[in-house]
Amino acid sequence: MGARRVVVTGLGAITPLGCSVSSFWDGLVSARSGIRSITAFDASPFDARFGGDCIDFKATDHLDIRQIKRMDRFAQLALVAAKQAFKDAGLPNAGFVPTRAGVMIGTGIGGLTELEEQHKRLIDKGPSRVSAFTIPKLMTNAGSGHISIELGLQGPNTAVATACASAGNAMGDACNAIRHGVADIVVTGGAEAALTPLGLAAFAAMKALSTRNDSPAIASRPWDRDRDGFVLSEGAGVLVFEEYEHAKARGARIYAEVLGIGATGDAGDMVQPDPEGKGSGRAMEVALRDARVSPGEIDYINAHATSTPLGDIAETNAVKRVFGAHAYKVAISSTKSATGHTLGASGGIEAIACLKALEHNTVPPTINLDNPGPECDLDYVPNVARDARLKTVMSNSFGFGGHNACLVFRRV
């Protein structure tokens, strides 16, 4: 059987810019920041005291109390975004074969809130007081499991954990499952809720975070000469991938085709990127070959760029090597400037940004980019959204451990 075409028919997003795809997109194109001082816990002792929390998300607005008690926040975000995407795809009212519909969700860390809460209970009250729900809540496959149960999806059901490339790799796996006939529909993307005391302290200990505590809204500034680290955020971005003929047969709206996927490993350092971006560049090359398009056909790149001193330069170098002269012509932006870094969810959220860009022929801006660093000299669409005729776009996701994922989408 030849490879089957894969399209996107549903979108769902919970982000620091809002709890819907429309609020997320409106925030991006209006150049609004979703970064603010942390209020969920006392962050005053921390080096970084701000982040991208989803303050508009109230679990009780979407889930019943019984569900909430059995789910860590990351799984709650995953399930609500998945329900949005499923509804957007028109699947609740469509006929589909449950055994041909699967779930593949990425998360870098999983149930960190539950881990912290139960560890505190263990220390303060003893082992007999640790919750029986601890393991089902903190395990990284909880998001995919709850989605499968809630939506009745009985096909392939997996979880991907490749740090900040998790959602990108999950979407790549979903694409392959459909291409090779394992499933007709896959709910895929990523979710993360690591904006907790331990998460914040641990990333700060690595000196990975911005410490611009007096002005959180301008702290995430990819490619800017004054960038000083990423901003830790939470969120979920979930999409419905579907076989093209299956989608057509039921009259589904199609956002775009998943034209190419690429995944590579740096085989270098657990944390630091290769200065030349060799591994990330190869992921882009693999995705372009898989899509059967030339670098010059890419109209927009949603970059991984997290606002770190080394990472932004490495990705810029990778783009230059892969795209050659076209690197200076292609529009590039980092929507993490507005959302912060949602870790394992970022690939899903940014894929949605790419698809909305295609839908509206609009490139979302890189906000807070006032003075590009000396080695950052490409077209990063600073501060203001740009009208542009878009046909083929690319989304990059790179993670600790040297994981690299890249997807190419094209208007159908």
C-alpha positions in Angstrom: 0.0 0.0 0.0 1.3 3.4 -0.9 1.7 6.2 1.6 -1.6 7.9 2.3 -2.1 11.7 2.5 -2.5 13.2 6.0 -4.4 16.4 6.7 -5.4 18.5 9.7 -9.1 18.8 10.4 -9.3 20.0 14.0 -7.5 22.3 16.4 -7.6 22.9 20.2 -5.4 25.2 22.3 -5.0 26.2 26.0 -2.3 28.8 26.2 -1.2 31.8 28.3 -2.9 34.0 25.6 -6.3 32.3 26.2 -8.2 29.1 26.4 -9.2 28.7 22.8 -7.6 28.7 19.3 -9.2 32.0 18.5 -8.0 33.8 21.7 -4.5 32.3 21.1 -4.4 33.5 17.5 -5.8 36.9 18.3 -3.2 37.4 21.0 -0.4 36.5 18.6 -1.4 38.8 15.8 -2.1 41.7 18.2 1.4 41.3 19.6 0.1 40.7 23.1 2.3 39.0 25.8 0.9 36.2 27.9 3.7 36.5 30.4 3.0 37.8 33.9 4.1 37.6 37.6 3.3 34.2 39.2 0.3 34.2 41.5 -0.4 30.5 41.8 2.3 30.2 44.5 4.7 32.4 46.4 7.5 33.0 43.9 9.2 35.7 45.9 12.2 33.5 46.9 12.9 32.4 43.3 15.4 33.9 40.9 12.7 34.0 38.2 9.3 35.1 39.6 7.2 35.1 36.4 5.9 32.8 33.7 3.2 32.0 31.2 0.4 30.5 33.2 -3.0 29.8 31.8 -4.8 32.0 34.3 -8.1 31.8 32.3 -8.2 28.0 32.6 -10.6 26.7 35.2 -10.8 22.9 35.2 -14.4 23.1 36.6 -15.5 24.9 33.5 -14.7 21.9 31.4 -14.5 18.7 33.5 -16.5 17.2 36.4 -15.1 17.0 39.9 -14.5 13.2 39.7 -12.3 13.7 36.6 -10.4 16.6 38.1 -9.5 14.6 41.2 -8.0 11.9 39.1 -6.0 14.2 36.7 -2.8 16.3 37.1 -3.1 19.7 35.5 -1.1 18.7 32.4 -3.6 16.0 31.7 -6.5 18.4 32.3 -5.0 20.8 29.7 -4.5 17.9 27.3 -8.0 16.6 27.6 -9.7 20.0 27.2 -7.6 20.9 24.2 -8.3 17.5 22.7 -12.1 17.9 23.2 -11.8 21.3 21.5 -10.0 19.8 18.5 -12.4 16.9 18.3 -15.4 19.2 18.2 -13.6 21.5 15.7 -13.1 18.5 13.4 -16.8 17.7 13.6 -16.1 14.2 14.9 -18.6 14.0 17.8 -21.4 14.0 15.1 -19.5 12.0 12.5 -19.3 8.3 11.9 -15.8 6.8 12.5 -14.5 3.5 13.4 -13.2 3.7 17.0 -10.5 1.1 16.4 -9.2 3.2 13.5 -8.9 6.3 15.7 -5.9 6.8 17.9 -4.1 9.2 20.3 -0.5 10.3 20.4 0.3 13.1 22.8 3.7 14.5 23.9 4.8 15.8 27.2 8.3 16.6 28.4 7.7 16.1 32.1 4.2 15.0 32.9 2.5 15.3 36.3 4.9 17.5 38.2 2.2 19.1 40.3 1.1 15.7 41.6 4.7 14.6 42.2 5.4 17.7 44.4 2.1 17.4 46.3 2.5 13.8 47.1 6.1 14.1 48.0 5.2 16.8 50.5 2.4 14.6 51.9 4.9 11.7 52.3 7.4 13.8 54.2 4.8 15.6 56.3 2.3 12.8 57.0 3.9 9.6 56.2 3.6 6.9 53.5 0.1 5.8 54.5 -1.2 9.3 53.4 0.1 9.2 49.9 -2.8 9.2 47.4 -3.8 6.1 45.5 -4.1 8.3 42.5 -0.5 9.4 42.5 0.9 7.1 39.8 -2.1 7.4 37.4 -1.9 11.2 37.8 1.8 11.8 37.4 2.6 9.2 34.6 3.5 10.9 31.3 0.9 8.8 29.4 -2.0 10.1 31.5 -2.9 12.7 29.0 -3.2 10.3 26.1 -5.0 7.8 28.3 -7.6 10.2 29.4 -8.2 11.5 25.9 -8.6 7.9 24.6 -11.2 7.1 27.3 -13.1 10.4 27.0 -13.4 10.3 23.3 -13.7 6.5 22.8 -10.6 6.2 20.7 -9.5 2.6 20.5 -6.7 2.7 17.9 -3.0 3.2 18.7 -2.6 5.1 22.0 0.9 6.3 22.9 2.7 9.1 24.7 6.0 10.7 23.6 8.5 12.2 25.9 11.4 14.0 24.1 11.6 17.1 26.2 10.7 20.2 24.1 10.4 18.2 20.9 7.7 15.9 22.4 4.7 17.3 20.6 6.6 17.5 17.4 7.7 13.9 17.6 4.1 12.9 18.6 2.7 14.5 15.5 5.4 12.9 13.4 4.4 9.5 14.8 0.7 10.3 14.2 1.5 11.2 10.6 3.3 7.9 10.0 0.4 5.9 11.6 -2.0 7.3 9.1 0.3 7.2 6.2 0.9 3.5 6.7 -2.7 2.5 7.3 -2.5 1.9 11.1 -5.2 4.6 11.7 -7.5 6.9 9.9 -7.7 9.5 12.6 -5.1 10.5 15.3 -5.6 13.1 18.0 -2.1 14.4 18.5 0.0 17.3 19.9 1.2 18.0 23.4 0.5 19.3 26.9 2.7 20.5 29.8 2.1 22.0 33.2 5.6 22.4 34.7 5.2 25.9 36.0 5.4 24.7 39.6 7.8 25.5 42.5 10.1 22.6 41.6 9.9 23.2 37.9 10.7 26.9 38.3 13.5 26.2 40.7 15.1 23.5 38.7 15.2 25.4 35.4 16.5 28.5 37.3 19.2 26.3 38.8 20.4 25.5 35.2 20.5 29.3 34.5 18.1 28.6 31.7 15.5 31.2 32.6 15.2 34.9 32.1 15.3 36.9 35.3 13.7 40.0 34.0 11.4 40.1 37.1 10.6 43.8 36.8 9.2 43.5 33.3 7.9 40.0 32.6 5.9 40.9 29.5 9.1 41.8 27.6 11.3 39.0 29.1 10.8 36.5 26.2 12.7 38.2 23.4 14.1 35.7 20.8 17.1 36.8 18.8 17.3 40.2 20.7 20.7 41.1 21.9 19.4 41.5 25.4 17.8 38.1 25.7 18.8 36.3 28.9 16.9 33.0 28.9 13.5 31.4 28.3 10.3 32.0 30.1 8.7 28.9 31.6 5.0 28.4 30.6 2.2 25.9 30.5 -0.4 24.9 28.0 -1.6 22.4 25.4 -1.9 22.3 21.7 -3.8 19.4 20.2 -4.7 18.7 16.6 -6.7 16.1 14.7 -4.7 14.4 11.9 -6.8 12.5 9.4 -6.4 10.5 6.2 -7.2 12.8 3.3 -9.9 10.6 1.6 -11.5 9.9 5.0 -11.7 13.6 5.7 -13.1 14.3 2.2 -15.7 11.5 2.5 -17.3 13.1 5.6 -17.0 16.6 4.3 -14.5 17.8 6.9 -12.9 21.2 6.8 -9.2 20.8 6.0 -6.8 23.3 7.5 -3.7 22.0 5.6 -1.8 18.9 4.6 1.0 17.4 6.7 3.4 17.3 3.8 6.7 16.3 5.5 8.1 15.3 8.9 11.7 15.1 10.1 13.3 13.8 13.3 17.0 13.6 14.2 19.3 13.5 17.2 22.2 15.8 17.9 24.3 13.0 19.7 26.1 15.8 21.4 25.2 17.4 24.7 22.2 16.7 27.0 21.5 20.5 27.2 23.6 22.6 25.0 22.7 22.8 21.2 25.4 22.3 18.6 26.6 25.8 17.9 26.1 25.3 14.1 22.7 23.6 14.6 23.8 20.5 12.7 21.2 18.2 14.2 18.3 20.7 13.9 19.4 21.5 10.4 19.3 17.8 9.4 15.7 17.6 10.8 14.7 20.4 8.5 16.4 18.7 5.6 14.7 15.4 6.3 11.3 17.1 6.5 11.9 18.9 3.2 12.9 15.7 1.5 9.9 13.9 2.9 7.7 16.8 1.7 9.4 16.8 -1.7 9.7 20.5 -1.6 12.8 22.7 -2.1 13.9 25.2 0.6 12.8 28.0 -1.6 9.2 26.8 -1.5 9.0 27.5 2.3 7.1 30.8 2.9 7.3 30.9 6.7 9.2 29.1 9.5 7.8 29.1 13.0 11.1 28.7 14.8 11.9 26.9 18.0 13.7 30.0 19.2 13.3 30.2 23.0 15.2 33.4 23.8 18.3 31.8 25.0 21.7 33.2 24.1 23.0 30.0 22.4 19.9 28.3 21.1 18.7 31.2 19.0 22.1 31.5 17.2 22.3 27.8 16.7 18.9 27.7 14.9 19.8 30.8 12.9 22.9 29.0 11.7 21.0 25.9 10.9 18.5 27.8 8.8 21.3 29.5 6.9 23.0 26.3 6.1 19.8 24.5 5.0 18.1 27.4 3.1 21.1 29.1 1.6 20.2 32.4 0.0 16.5 31.8 0.7 17.3 32.1 4.5 17.3 35.8 4.0 14.0 35.9 2.2 11.8 33.5 4.2 9.7 35.0 7.0 10.7 33.6 10.4 9.1 34.2 13.8 9.1 32.8 17.3 5.6 32.8 18.9 7.3 31.9 22.2 8.0 35.6 22.5 4.3 35.9 23.3 3.6 32.5 25.0 6.9 31.7 26.7 8.2 28.2 26.4 5.5 25.5 27.0 8.2 22.7 26.8 6.6 19.5 25.6 3.4 21.3 24.4 5.2 23.9 22.3 5.3 21.9 19.1 1.5 21.4 19.1 0.8 25.0 20.0 3.2 26.3 17.3 1.8 23.9 14.7 -1.6 25.6 15.3 0.1 29.0 14.9 1.3 27.7 11.5 -2.1 26.5 10.4 -3.8 29.8 11.4 -1.1 31.7 9.6 -2.0 29.7 6.5 -5.7 30.3 7.0 -5.3 34.0 7.4 -2.3 34.6 5.2 -0.7 36.4 8.2 2.7 35.8 9.7 2.6 36.3 13.5 5.3 38.5 14.9 8.3 38.0 17.2 7.5 40.5 19.9 10.1 42.2 22.0 12.6 42.1 19.2 14.1 45.6 19.5 17.7 45.1 18.7 18.7 41.8 17.0 21.9 40.2 18.2 25.0 40.5 16.0 24.7 36.9 14.8 20.9 37.1 14.3 20.4 38.8 10.9 17.4 37.0 9.3 13.9 38.3 8.8 12.3 37.6 12.2 9.1 39.6 11.5 9.7 41.9 14.5 6.8 43.2 16.7 4.1 43.6 14.1 2.1 40.8 12.3 2.6 40.8 8.5 0.3 40.0 5.6 1.8 37.5 3.3 0.6 35.0 0.8 1.4 31.7 2.4 1.3 28.2 0.9 4.0 26.1 2.6 5.2 26.5 6.1 7.5 24.8 8.6 7.4 24.3 12.3 10.6 23.5 14.4 10.8 21.9 17.8 14.1 21.0 19.5 14.6 19.5 23.0 17.1 18.8 25.7 18.8 15.4 25.0 19.4 16.5 21.4 15.9 15.7 20.1 14.8 17.6 16.9 11.5 17.5 15.2 10.3 19.4 12.1 7.0 19.4 10.3 6.0 21.0 6.9 2.4 21.9 6.2 0.9 23.0 2.9 -2.4 24.6 2.0 -4.6 22.1 0.2 
